[in-house]
Amino acid sequence: MMMTSSVNSDDKINEKSFICEVCGQTFEKKRLLTNHMKIHSFARSLMFLCNYCDKSFTQKVSLLRHLPIHTGEKPFQCEVCGKRFIHHTSFKVHKLSHTGVKAYKCTYCEQSLSSSSHLKRHLRIHTGEKRYACDVCGTQFAKHCNLVAHKKLHTVGAKSRLNTKKKLKF
């Protein structure tokens, strides 16, 4: 709980105000702030917590949408090719790939793509943005799949160095 005082243009001190450290709302009386804080405590008690990781959600539907990441469940299946998806939004985007509709156009090269997420990923080619960095060596990549492939080089290299050391120990 933070207490501040403010000065108006006449250099007279106004009433002290109490500021909620959670949301920044100010109150003229400590009692009002104390009462307000109950809202935040109540909101925390209503959070939906993931049993697999430290994420929390304000809505049950958000937690339910998150859970398949851990369980591996892929409830949405494409009736054309059989590919399965964790999220309905990914499934909807995939279905467009079978229709040939590519409504998202690149402003740099006029290439058309089937989804806004594919367009965002494509734009990184032109902007040079590299969002994914290797935590081992710092090399950066525009695509997550390239980072994953790169990280395998570190583990393969480490294993081969261990095997070489074992062979030298006669």
Backbone as a chain_set.jsonl record, in Angstrom:
{"seq": "MMMTSSVNSDDKINEKSFICEVCGQTFEKKRLLTNHMKIHSFARSLMFLCNYCDKSFTQKVSLLRHLPIHTGEKPFQCEVCGKRFIHHTSFKVHKLSHTGVKAYKCTYCEQSLSSSSHLKRHLRIHTGEKRYACDVCGTQFAKHCNLVAHKKLHTVGAKSRLNTKKKLKF", "coords": {"N": [[0.859, -1.162, 0.0], [0.665, 2.152, -0.922], [1.293, 5.508, -0.021], [0.69, 8.783, -0.992], [1.208, 12.313, -1.396], [-0.198, 15.124, -2.968], [0.475, 18.189, -4.723], [-1.232, 21.151, -5.455], [-1.736, 23.782, -7.953], [-1.657, 26.085, -6.373], [0.227, 25.615, -4.505], [-0.656, 24.329, -2.212], [-1.09, 21.626, -0.044], [-2.912, 18.874, -1.039], [-5.481, 16.524, -0.031], [-4.193, 13.471, 1.321], [-3.426, 10.676, -0.724], [-4.144, 7.246, -1.361], [-2.649, 4.612, -3.021], [-3.407, 1.86, -5.044], [-1.319, -0.838, -5.377], [-1.591, -2.853, -7.16], [-3.352, -2.228, -9.33], [-3.172, 0.533, -9.644], [-5.172, 2.359, -9.036], [-6.413, 5.188, -7.234], [-7.158, 6.3, -3.876], [-8.855, 8.294, -1.467], [-9.011, 7.653, 1.169], [-7.613, 5.385, 3.518], [-9.132, 3.231, 4.339], [-10.883, 2.861, 2.195], [-9.12, 1.994, 0.227], [-8.254, -0.405, 1.417], [-10.627, -1.866, 1.379], [-10.989, -1.997, -1.379], [-8.812, -3.616, -2.117], [-9.699, -6.146, -1.553], [-11.035, -6.962, -3.785], [-8.977, -7.659, -5.561], [-7.804, -9.785, -4.15], [-9.944, -11.569, -4.104], [-10.231, -11.979, -6.832], [-7.838, -13.325, -7.417], [-8.311, -15.711, -6.083], [-10.181, -16.83, -7.689], [-8.857, -17.695, -9.897], [-7.949, -19.956, -12.502], [-5.881, -22.604, -12.34], [-3.162, -24.188, -14.001], [-2.376, -27.58, -13.782], [-0.031, -28.63, -14.691], [1.911, -26.73, -15.298], [3.112, -23.414, -14.384], [1.184, -21.6, -15.195], [-1.703, -19.458, -15.043], [-5.205, -18.78, -15.353], [-7.923, -16.569, -16.079], [-10.323, -17.419, -16.951], [-12.176, -20.428, -17.224], [-12.455, -21.653, -19.697], [-10.194, -20.766, -21.029], [-8.155, -22.085, -19.651], [-8.867, -24.724, -20.301], [-8.411, -24.659, -23.033], [-5.683, -24.433, -23.014], [-4.673, -26.779, -21.778], [-4.346, -29.103, -23.597], [-1.781, -28.754, -24.631], [-0.073, -29.908, -22.818], [-1.119, -32.492, -22.489], [-1.105, -33.618, -24.977], [-3.296, -34.141, -26.466], [-5.195, -33.963, -29.433], [-7.854, -32.794, -30.563], [-9.076, -31.858, -32.909], [-9.611, -32.793, -36.156], [-8.619, -32.869, -39.534], [-10.8, -33.403, -42.178], [-10.052, -33.82, -44.763], [-7.26, -34.44, -45.077], [-6.565, -35.739, -42.743], [-4.87, -34.735, -40.793], [-4.207, -33.707, -37.429], [-5.143, -31.359, -34.809], [-4.342, -29.27, -31.999], [-5.56, -26.87, -31.285], [-8.571, -25.14, -32.169], [-8.42, -22.85, -33.75], [-6.001, -23.16, -35.178], [-6.698, -25.383, -36.643], [-8.772, -24.32, -38.254], [-7.304, -22.515, -39.823], [-5.653, -24.318, -41.149], [-7.528, -25.73, -42.71], [-8.071, -23.907, -44.714], [-5.886, -24.224, -46.351], [-6.499, -26.297, -48.031], [-8.441, -25.272, -49.669], [-7.291, -23.453, -51.309], [-7.553, -20.749, -51.1], [-6.027, -17.701, -50.623], [-5.894, -15.129, -48.923], [-4.298, -13.205, -47.723], [-2.046, -10.8, -48.467], [1.347, -10.039, -49.168], [2.921, -6.955, -48.71], [5.398, -6.299, -49.62], [6.336, -8.117, -51.603], [4.168, -9.113, -52.977], [3.372, -11.747, -52.596], [0.928, -14.21, -51.81], [-0.762, -15.419, -48.933], [-2.244, -17.928, -46.772], [-3.101, -17.321, -44.196], [-3.192, -14.917, -41.479], [-1.205, -15.311, -39.591], [0.696, -16.744, -41.033], [1.385, -14.789, -42.861], [2.552, -12.871, -41.139], [4.803, -14.322, -40.297], [6.067, -14.64, -42.785], [6.658, -11.961, -43.412], [8.856, -11.423, -41.845], [11.024, -12.215, -43.325], [11.449, -10.084, -45.029], [11.751, -7.917, -43.251], [13.838, -8.665, -41.659], [13.635, -9.402, -39.059], [14.443, -11.34, -36.26], [13.216, -13.4, -34.14], [13.78, -15.55, -32.493], [16.139, -16.842, -30.344], [19.107, -18.7, -29.738], [19.747, -20.251, -26.691], [22.166, -21.231, -26.004], [24.338, -20.386, -27.703], [23.55, -17.918, -28.691], [22.868, -17.366, -31.339], [20.562, -16.107, -33.711], [17.243, -16.566, -35.056], [14.723, -16.372, -37.614], [12.614, -18.096, -37.778], [10.973, -20.413, -35.644], [11.234, -23.185, -36.025], [13.716, -23.381, -37.264], [15.409, -22.626, -35.188], [14.982, -24.766, -33.417], [16.052, -26.902, -34.937], [18.702, -26.013, -35.07], [19.463, -26.078, -32.333], [19.641, -28.795, -31.937], [22.052, -29.36, -33.094], [23.856, -28.516, -31.166], [23.431, -30.421, -29.139], [23.987, -32.821, -30.496], [26.636, -32.343, -31.203], [27.782, -32.207, -28.642], [27.374, -34.828, -27.73], [28.927, -36.276, -29.586], [31.47, -35.308, -28.978], [31.762, -36.332, -26.403], [31.773, -39.071, -26.973], [34.145, -39.237, -28.459], [36.034, -38.593, -26.478], [35.696, -40.79, -24.804], [36.642, -42.842, -26.44], [39.329, -42.233, -26.578], [40.285, -42.873, -24.084], [42.002, -45.342, -23.261]], "CA": [[0.0, 0.0, 0.0], [1.499, 3.323, -1.049], [0.596, 6.748, 0.303], [1.352, 9.939, -1.575], [0.473, 13.572, -1.272], [0.001, 15.901, -4.184], [0.446, 19.64, -4.537], [-1.928, 21.788, -6.577], [-1.051, 24.959, -8.484], [-1.529, 27.097, -5.319], [1.218, 25.069, -3.578], [-1.288, 23.815, -1.0], [-1.12, 20.17, -0.063], [-4.245, 18.274, -1.098], [-5.629, 15.352, 0.828], [-3.312, 12.359, 0.989], [-4.113, 9.637, -1.483], [-3.62, 5.897, -1.215], [-2.599, 4.024, -4.359], [-3.401, 0.402, -5.142], [-0.109, -1.263, -6.062], [-1.943, -3.852, -8.167], [-3.952, -1.631, -10.531], [-2.879, 1.957, -9.727], [-6.314, 3.205, -8.661], [-6.121, 5.969, -6.026], [-8.25, 6.471, -2.914], [-8.61, 9.368, -0.509], [-8.974, 7.091, 2.521], [-6.989, 4.071, 3.621], [-10.223, 2.265, 4.469], [-11.389, 2.591, 0.847], [-8.115, 1.165, -0.439], [-8.316, -1.735, 2.031], [-11.825, -2.508, 0.839], [-10.714, -2.238, -2.797], [-7.847, -4.716, -2.235], [-10.44, -7.408, -1.486], [-11.355, -7.33, -5.167], [-7.815, -8.351, -6.122], [-7.671, -11.063, -3.441], [-11.03, -12.421, -4.581], [-9.928, -12.332, -8.222], [-6.792, -14.353, -7.399], [-8.881, -16.981, -5.635], [-10.996, -17.358, -8.781], [-7.993, -18.062, -11.013], [-7.892, -21.365, -12.882], [-4.463, -22.925, -12.395], [-2.76, -25.374, -14.746], [-1.715, -28.558, -12.914], [1.214, -29.063, -15.311], [2.906, -25.652, -15.301], [2.764, -22.321, -13.469], [0.249, -20.649, -15.799], [-3.037, -19.322, -14.466], [-6.145, -18.192, -16.294], [-9.091, -15.963, -15.445], [-11.51, -18.123, -17.432], [-12.015, -21.877, -17.322], [-12.299, -22.006, -21.108], [-8.793, -20.508, -21.381], [-7.391, -23.211, -19.104], [-9.185, -25.911, -21.105], [-7.743, -24.477, -24.322], [-4.249, -24.57, -22.75], [-4.314, -28.125, -21.31], [-3.842, -30.054, -24.594], [-0.344, -28.574, -24.831], [0.585, -30.858, -21.925], [-1.659, -33.853, -22.618], [-0.876, -34.113, -26.331], [-4.583, -34.37, -27.114], [-5.451, -33.159, -30.63], [-9.243, -33.159, -30.834], [-9.59, -31.37, -34.186], [-9.01, -33.554, -37.251], [-8.987, -32.443, -40.879], [-11.497, -34.471, -42.887], [-9.438, -33.992, -46.081], [-5.953, -35.104, -45.024], [-6.411, -36.488, -41.498], [-3.99, -34.063, -39.831], [-4.914, -33.355, -36.191], [-4.723, -30.082, -34.234], [-4.655, -29.008, -30.595], [-6.456, -25.717, -31.187], [-9.544, -24.956, -33.246], [-7.958, -21.786, -34.654], [-5.008, -23.768, -36.074], [-7.471, -26.264, -37.515], [-9.456, -23.479, -39.24], [-6.283, -22.006, -40.742], [-5.231, -25.456, -41.968], [-8.581, -26.055, -43.682], [-7.926, -22.986, -45.842], [-4.835, -24.704, -47.254], [-7.121, -27.206, -49.001], [-9.327, -24.522, -50.568], [-6.485, -22.641, -52.215], [-7.793, -19.332, -50.835], [-4.893, -17.035, -49.979], [-6.417, -13.762, -48.841], [-3.35, -12.303, -47.064], [-1.016, -10.451, -49.442], [2.545, -9.351, -48.693], [3.062, -5.631, -49.328], [6.744, -6.182, -50.16], [6.596, -8.929, -52.792], [2.885, -9.535, -53.551], [3.046, -13.152, -52.336], [-0.324, -14.397, -51.077], [-0.696, -16.472, -47.926], [-3.579, -18.377, -46.364], [-3.497, -16.859, -42.858], [-2.468, -13.743, -40.983], [0.013, -15.763, -38.902], [1.673, -17.074, -42.073], [1.853, -13.511, -43.398], [3.477, -12.292, -40.153], [6.05, -15.095, -40.379], [6.67, -14.309, -44.073], [7.167, -10.586, -43.375], [10.173, -11.416, -41.183], [12.029, -12.344, -44.386], [11.699, -8.74, -45.543], [12.156, -6.989, -42.188], [15.053, -9.152, -41.014], [13.368, -9.68, -37.644], [14.796, -12.689, -35.808], [12.595, -13.447, -32.812], [14.141, -16.745, -31.734], [17.577, -16.865, -30.077], [19.647, -19.9, -29.096], [20.198, -19.951, -25.329], [23.522, -21.754, -25.835], [25.342, -19.56, -28.379], [23.019, -16.6, -29.018], [22.476, -17.231, -32.741], [19.142, -15.76, -33.815], [16.533, -17.122, -36.199], [13.413, -15.799, -37.911], [11.609, -19.145, -37.596], [11.173, -21.281, -34.483], [11.684, -24.506, -36.475], [15.156, -23.295, -37.517], [16.056, -22.637, -33.875], [14.912, -26.141, -32.906], [17.044, -27.677, -35.69], [20.015, -25.529, -34.643], [19.757, -26.555, -30.974], [20.027, -30.203, -32.046], [23.481, -29.38, -33.405], [24.583, -28.416, -29.899], [23.351, -31.693, -28.407], [24.705, -33.823, -31.287], [28.05, -32.022, -31.042], [28.19, -32.568, -27.28], [27.426, -36.288, -27.652], [30.063, -36.786, -30.353], [32.691, -34.985, -28.225], [31.839, -37.302, -25.313], [32.165, -40.353, -27.554], [35.553, -39.117, -28.817], [36.801, -38.668, -25.235], [35.632, -42.171, -24.322], [37.492, -43.665, -27.294], [40.722, -41.923, -26.294], [40.649, -43.372, -22.755], [42.31, -46.788, -23.251]], "C": [[0.907, 1.226, 0.0], [0.676, 4.571, -0.744], [1.386, 7.889, -0.313], [0.558, 11.187, -1.239], [0.771, 14.369, -2.529], [-0.147, 17.381, -3.881], [-0.279, 20.241, -5.732], [-1.176, 23.047, -7.0], [-0.874, 26.07, -7.444], [-0.502, 26.691, -4.268], [0.621, 24.661, -2.242], [-1.353, 22.301, -1.114], [-2.564, 19.691, -0.045], [-4.304, 17.105, -0.133], [-4.666, 14.262, 0.372], [-4.106, 11.325, 0.207], [-3.383, 8.31, -1.307], [-3.739, 5.21, -2.566], [-2.552, 2.502, -4.273], [-2.183, -0.012, -5.96], [-0.389, -2.304, -7.138], [-2.423, -3.178, -9.446], [-3.734, -0.129, -10.661], [-4.02, 2.893, -9.366], [-5.988, 3.928, -7.352], [-7.381, 6.175, -5.188], [-7.864, 7.548, -1.919], [-8.48, 8.838, 0.908], [-8.39, 5.686, 2.483], [-8.05, 2.97, 3.664], [-10.771, 1.881, 3.09], [-10.412, 1.719, 0.055], [-8.156, -0.258, 0.1], [-9.506, -2.518, 1.495], [-11.618, -2.886, -0.635], [-9.798, -3.451, -2.985], [-8.528, -6.078, -2.174], [-10.811, -7.894, -2.88], [-10.209, -8.131, -5.767], [-7.62, -9.709, -5.457], [-8.715, -12.046, -3.933], [-10.742, -12.888, -6.002], [-8.863, -13.421, -8.28], [-7.355, -15.703, -6.992], [-9.741, -17.619, -6.72], [-10.167, -17.794, -9.987], [-8.049, -19.565, -11.25], [-6.433, -21.704, -13.143], [-4.216, -24.2, -13.18], [-2.015, -26.3, -13.79], [-0.351, -28.988, -13.444], [2.309, -28.002, -15.279], [2.406, -24.513, -14.407], [1.794, -21.299, -14.055], [-1.084, -20.643, -15.072], [-3.908, -18.54, -15.434], [-7.344, -17.632, -15.546], [-10.381, -16.646, -15.875], [-11.213, -19.605, -17.585], [-11.775, -22.3, -18.769], [-10.856, -21.779, -21.57], [-7.891, -21.618, -20.865], [-7.621, -24.46, -19.95], [-8.528, -25.844, -22.483], [-6.24, -24.717, -24.185], [-3.837, -26.02, -22.475], [-3.799, -29.081, -22.381], [-2.362, -29.903, -24.914], [0.417, -29.609, -24.01], [0.14, -32.296, -22.169], [-1.393, -34.463, -23.987], [-2.161, -34.385, -27.1], [-4.741, -33.413, -28.298], [-6.861, -33.48, -31.113], [-9.778, -32.746, -32.206], [-8.863, -32.058, -35.336], [-9.539, -33.065, -38.596], [-9.609, -33.625, -41.617], [-10.89, -34.73, -44.267], [-8.153, -34.814, -45.991], [-5.697, -35.879, -43.736], [-5.511, -35.85, -40.455], [-4.809, -33.595, -38.632], [-4.296, -32.096, -35.583], [-5.162, -29.958, -32.782], [-5.727, -27.927, -30.498], [-7.357, -25.584, -32.409], [-9.082, -23.891, -34.238], [-6.92, -22.321, -35.639], [-5.695, -24.665, -37.093], [-8.158, -25.457, -38.62], [-8.473, -22.937, -40.28], [-5.846, -23.119, -41.686], [-6.257, -25.77, -43.053], [-8.505, -25.142, -44.907], [-6.867, -23.461, -46.829], [-5.397, -25.648, -48.312], [-8.003, -26.469, -50.003], [-8.547, -23.726, -51.599], [-6.678, -21.146, -52.017], [-6.601, -18.763, -50.068], [-5.193, -15.541, -49.95], [-5.427, -12.75, -48.265], [-2.164, -12.044, -47.988], [0.127, -9.674, -48.789], [2.675, -8.029, -49.44], [4.447, -5.426, -49.948], [6.891, -6.898, -51.501], [5.336, -9.464, -53.467], [2.58, -11.024, -53.385], [1.762, -13.219, -51.518], [-0.188, -15.574, -50.132], [-2.087, -16.755, -47.389], [-4.02, -17.88, -44.992], [-2.664, -15.655, -42.442], [-1.182, -14.162, -40.273], [1.094, -16.15, -39.911], [2.241, -15.801, -42.696], [2.85, -12.867, -42.441], [4.827, -12.996, -40.208], [6.798, -14.754, -41.665], [7.31, -12.918, -44.045], [8.536, -10.496, -42.717], [11.309, -11.58, -42.186], [12.431, -10.95, -44.859], [12.237, -7.795, -44.473], [13.463, -7.396, -41.523], [14.874, -9.461, -39.54], [13.69, -11.139, -37.325], [14.385, -12.809, -34.355], [13.127, -14.563, -31.931], [15.661, -16.84, -31.6], [17.968, -18.151, -29.363], [20.174, -19.519, -27.715], [21.604, -20.479, -25.06], [24.554, -20.797, -26.434], [24.853, -18.178, -28.798], [22.636, -16.387, -30.473], [20.971, -17.018, -32.825], [18.545, -16.267, -35.12], [15.182, -16.447, -36.365], [12.306, -16.812, -37.645], [11.978, -20.044, -36.417], [11.715, -22.647, -34.905], [13.183, -24.508, -36.773], [15.95, -23.267, -36.216], [16.093, -24.053, -33.316], [15.954, -27.013, -33.606], [18.459, -27.293, -35.266], [20.401, -26.079, -33.274], [20.156, -28.028, -30.978], [21.507, -30.331, -32.375], [24.316, -29.299, -32.134], [24.567, -29.751, -29.164], [24.077, -32.797, -29.158], [26.196, -33.599, -31.141], [28.566, -32.426, -29.677], [28.314, -34.076, -27.147], [28.634, -36.833, -28.399], [31.378, -36.458, -29.653], [32.866, -35.948, -27.06], [32.299, -38.656, -25.832], [33.64, -40.349, -27.937], [36.417, -39.237, -27.57], [36.812, -40.09, -24.699], [36.568, -43.063, -25.121], [38.967, -43.447, -26.981], [41.19, -42.483, -24.958], [40.851, -44.885, -22.795], [43.116, -47.135, -22.04]], "O": [[1.813, 1.33, 0.826], [-0.481, 4.683, -1.149], [2.608, 7.955, -0.172], [-0.608, 11.121, -0.851], [1.867, 14.29, -3.083], [-0.802, 17.775, -2.916], [0.007, 19.898, -6.879], [-0.107, 23.345, -6.469], [-0.009, 26.927, -7.623], [-0.376, 27.359, -3.242], [1.327, 24.649, -1.234], [-1.645, 21.768, -2.184], [-3.341, 20.049, 0.84], [-3.31, 16.745, 0.497], [-4.362, 14.146, -0.815], [-5.297, 11.124, 0.442], [-2.166, 8.269, -1.129], [-4.803, 5.222, -3.184], [-1.757, 1.933, -3.525], [-2.029, 0.413, -7.105], [0.489, -2.605, -7.947], [-1.956, -3.516, -10.534], [-4.079, 0.442, -11.696], [-3.844, 4.111, -9.39], [-5.361, 3.351, -6.462], [-8.499, 6.218, -5.702], [-6.693, 7.697, -1.571], [-7.898, 9.504, 1.765], [-8.633, 4.91, 1.558], [-7.867, 1.901, 3.082], [-11.085, 0.716, 2.846], [-10.82, 0.826, -0.688], [-8.1, -1.216, -0.672], [-9.389, -3.705, 1.193], [-12.025, -3.962, -1.073], [-9.993, -4.231, -3.918], [-7.994, -7.061, -2.687], [-10.892, -9.098, -3.125], [-10.432, -9.16, -6.405], [-7.302, -10.686, -6.136], [-8.416, -13.22, -4.155], [-10.978, -14.048, -6.341], [-8.962, -14.341, -9.092], [-6.92, -16.735, -7.504], [-10.001, -18.821, -6.676], [-10.728, -18.22, -10.996], [-8.179, -20.348, -10.309], [-5.817, -21.158, -14.059], [-4.957, -25.174, -13.051], [-1.122, -25.858, -13.067], [0.409, -29.641, -12.729], [3.495, -28.33, -15.238], [1.377, -24.652, -13.746], [1.6, -20.234, -13.469], [-1.539, -21.663, -14.555], [-3.415, -17.741, -16.23], [-7.735, -18.157, -14.504], [-11.418, -16.474, -15.235], [-10.128, -19.989, -18.022], [-10.981, -23.204, -19.032], [-10.354, -22.522, -22.413], [-6.969, -22.046, -21.558], [-6.672, -25.173, -20.277], [-8.133, -26.873, -23.032], [-5.595, -25.156, -25.137], [-2.761, -26.443, -22.897], [-2.866, -29.831, -22.095], [-1.748, -30.841, -25.421], [1.438, -30.129, -24.459], [0.947, -33.22, -22.063], [-1.447, -35.682, -24.147], [-2.12, -34.811, -28.255], [-4.463, -32.219, -28.191], [-7.044, -34.341, -31.974], [-10.827, -33.234, -32.625], [-7.647, -31.926, -35.478], [-10.741, -32.874, -38.775], [-9.028, -34.708, -41.678], [-11.184, -35.755, -44.882], [-7.976, -35.774, -46.741], [-4.707, -36.605, -43.645], [-5.396, -36.366, -39.344], [-5.946, -33.148, -38.778], [-3.121, -31.792, -35.791], [-6.21, -30.469, -32.387], [-6.681, -28.051, -29.73], [-6.952, -25.878, -33.533], [-9.326, -24.016, -35.438], [-6.956, -21.969, -36.819], [-5.315, -24.698, -38.264], [-8.133, -25.853, -39.785], [-8.777, -22.906, -41.473], [-5.686, -22.892, -42.885], [-5.887, -26.047, -44.194], [-8.84, -25.562, -46.014], [-6.938, -23.139, -48.015], [-4.814, -25.778, -49.388], [-8.283, -26.995, -51.08], [-9.084, -23.364, -52.647], [-6.032, -20.35, -52.698], [-6.218, -19.27, -49.013], [-4.793, -14.793, -50.842], [-5.69, -11.549, -48.312], [-1.373, -12.946, -48.262], [-0.093, -8.778, -47.974], [2.552, -7.989, -50.665], [4.648, -4.485, -50.716], [7.495, -6.361, -52.43], [5.438, -10.205, -54.445], [1.62, -11.518, -53.976], [1.534, -12.387, -50.639], [0.415, -16.593, -50.468], [-2.997, -15.938, -47.526], [-5.195, -18.001, -44.649], [-1.583, -15.407, -42.975], [-0.179, -13.452, -40.341], [2.278, -15.912, -39.672], [3.427, -15.735, -43.019], [3.888, -12.369, -42.878], [5.873, -12.348, -40.169], [8.018, -14.596, -41.65], [8.392, -12.726, -44.599], [9.3, -9.576, -43.011], [12.43, -11.139, -41.933], [13.613, -10.673, -45.063], [13.093, -6.959, -44.764], [14.124, -6.57, -40.894], [15.846, -9.749, -38.841], [13.261, -12.051, -38.032], [15.103, -12.379, -33.452], [12.935, -14.518, -30.716], [16.381, -16.909, -32.596], [17.246, -18.632, -28.489], [20.956, -18.577, -27.582], [22.175, -20.207, -24.004], [25.527, -20.435, -25.772], [25.656, -17.345, -29.218], [22.123, -15.322, -30.816], [20.2, -17.658, -32.11], [19.226, -16.385, -36.138], [14.569, -16.007, -35.393], [11.181, -16.431, -37.321], [13.144, -20.389, -36.222], [12.566, -23.21, -34.216], [13.853, -25.519, -36.562], [17.046, -23.824, -36.147], [17.12, -24.492, -32.799], [16.662, -27.777, -32.951], [19.319, -28.162, -35.119], [21.54, -26.501, -33.074], [20.924, -28.464, -30.12], [22.148, -31.304, -31.979], [25.363, -29.938, -32.033], [25.59, -30.168, -28.622], [24.724, -33.636, -28.532], [26.951, -34.557, -30.973], [29.679, -32.94, -29.565], [29.255, -34.564, -26.521], [29.3, -37.747, -27.914], [32.317, -37.251, -29.723], [33.99, -36.346, -26.752], [33.125, -39.315, -25.202], [34.322, -41.359, -27.758], [37.44, -39.921, -27.6], [37.834, -40.549, -24.19], [37.219, -43.943, -24.558], [39.77, -44.372, -27.104], [42.396, -42.56, -24.724], [39.957, -45.635, -22.402], [43.475, -48.297, -21.849]]}, "num_chains": 1, "name": "protein.A"}
